[in-house]
Amino acid sequence: MFAVIKTGGKQYRVATDDLVEVDRIDGEAGASVTFAEVLAIGGDNPVVGTPTVAGASVAAKVVEQGRKPKVIAFKKRRRKNSRRKRGHRQDFTLVKITEILTDATASREPAAKHEAETEAAAESPVQPAAEAPETGAAGASPAPATSPDTSEEPDGGATT
């Protein structure tokens, strides 16, 4: 079984007992770390996440913290007496993958949750829209709406 994890903006294909150099993460040698961003799990039943696999994680143990060899960036512009030299050493963490944790129901959970919601909606009766409360005595119908009285308008109710 293998997993594809994402850490430090990069993706790594890992399996149990693999040693992987990843971008620096906090933790001393011997500390346990968990990678929660699992993009895919391969094996007998491969699962691809959208974008990550729900309920899956990868447990690892920090082996060492270190720095990679120096990379030199040298720029020279000929005949201009111009040159620049810069160096860089990238930090890294060497981790050993201890186990790949998966939730067997995680891949089926969204579908099961959706089915449970639709069953619950089918069992409960549909509530009618809220009606206006009745006024007056019990059993009596509400007073009929009246049209506005146009006789009080200064122009006699005529509209132009």
N, C-alpha and C positions, 0 to 999 in steps of 0.2 A: 504494500500500500504506500502511496506517495501523496504529497500535498503540494499545492502551489501557494506560497505565502507572499505577502507584500509587506516590506519594511524598508524604511529609508528611501522611499520612492522607487524601489527596485523590486523585481519579482524573482523568487527563488523556488526551484523544484527541490523538495526535500523528502527524505525518507527517514525512518527510524535508524538511529546510530550514525547519521551523517554528520560530518564536521563542515560547517559553513561559515565563511567570512562575510559578515554583514556590516553595514555602516554602524558607527559607534552607537551603542545603547548603554544606558546606565546599569551599573551592577558590577560587583567585584567578582573575581574568579570563584566559582563554586555556587554563585547565586542562581536561582531559577527564574526564568523569564517565560512569558506566554505571548505567543503571536496570535492575536484575535482575528486579523484580516486574512482569512483563508479564502482564496479565490476559486480553488477547485480541489477535489479529492479524487484520486484515481485508484484503480484496483479492480476488484470484481464488480462492484456497482459504482461506476464513476458518477460524480455529482459536480456540476458546474454552477457556481454561485451567480446571483444576479444582484448586485455585483459581488457579494460575498456569500459564503455558505453559512446559513443560520445555525447557530449552536456548535459550530466547529472551531477548534483552536489547536495550536501546536505548542507543546511544552518543550522547553529546551533548557540547557544548563550552560552558563558562561564558563568557557575554558580559559580564555585569556583576553586581555585588552592589549592592543598593540598599534603600531604605526607601520604603514607600508613604506617601501623604499622611496627615496626622494625622486621627484620628477622635476626636471629642469626645463624652464621655458626661456630660451635665449633668442633674442631678436637683434639682428644687425642690419643696419642700412648702409650699404657700401658707399664709399667715397664721401660720407657725410659725418664721419667721426661720431656716429650715434649707435649705441648698443645698449641692450637691457637684459639683465639676467635675473630671473626669479625662480625660486624653488618652492616645492609644495610636498608635504607628506600627509597622506590621508589617514585618519584614524579608523580603526576597525575593531570589531569584536568577533572573536572566534567562539561559536556556540556549537554544542553537540545536541542534536535533536534526540529527545528522550522518548516522546510518544506523540502520536497524532490522535487527538480526541475528536470523536464525532458523536453527534446526537442522532441515533437511528430514526427518531421520529421527527427530526428537524426538517427533512426533505418532504415529509408528508404533512407536517403541521399546518402550513398555509391552506392546503386543500381541505383538510379536516376542519379547520376553523371556519372556512367559508361554508362548508356543508352544514355545520352546526348552526351558523347564523341563518342560513336559508330555512332550515327545519324549524327554528324558533320563530321565524317570521311567518311561516306557514301555519303554525299551531296557534298563534295569537290572532284574534280577530282584528280586522282593520278598523281603526277608530274613525268615525265620521268627523268631518271638519267641525270646528267649534261653532255652535249656533248662537244667535243672539239670545240673551236671557228674556224670558217672558215677563211682561209687566202686568199689573192688575191682579184680580182675584185668581185663585187657583182654578185651572180648567178653562179660564177665559182666554180668548185669543188676544194678542196685543192690539193696541189701537192702530187703525189703518193710517198709513202715511198720508198726509194732506199736501196738496200742492201749495206753493207759496201764494199768498194773497197779493195780487198785482194792483189792487186799487189804491194802495198807499204810495205808489211810485208817483213822482211829480209829473211824468209824461203820460200817465194813465195806463201804464203797462205795455205800451207799444215799444217794440224793439226795432231798431233800424239797422 
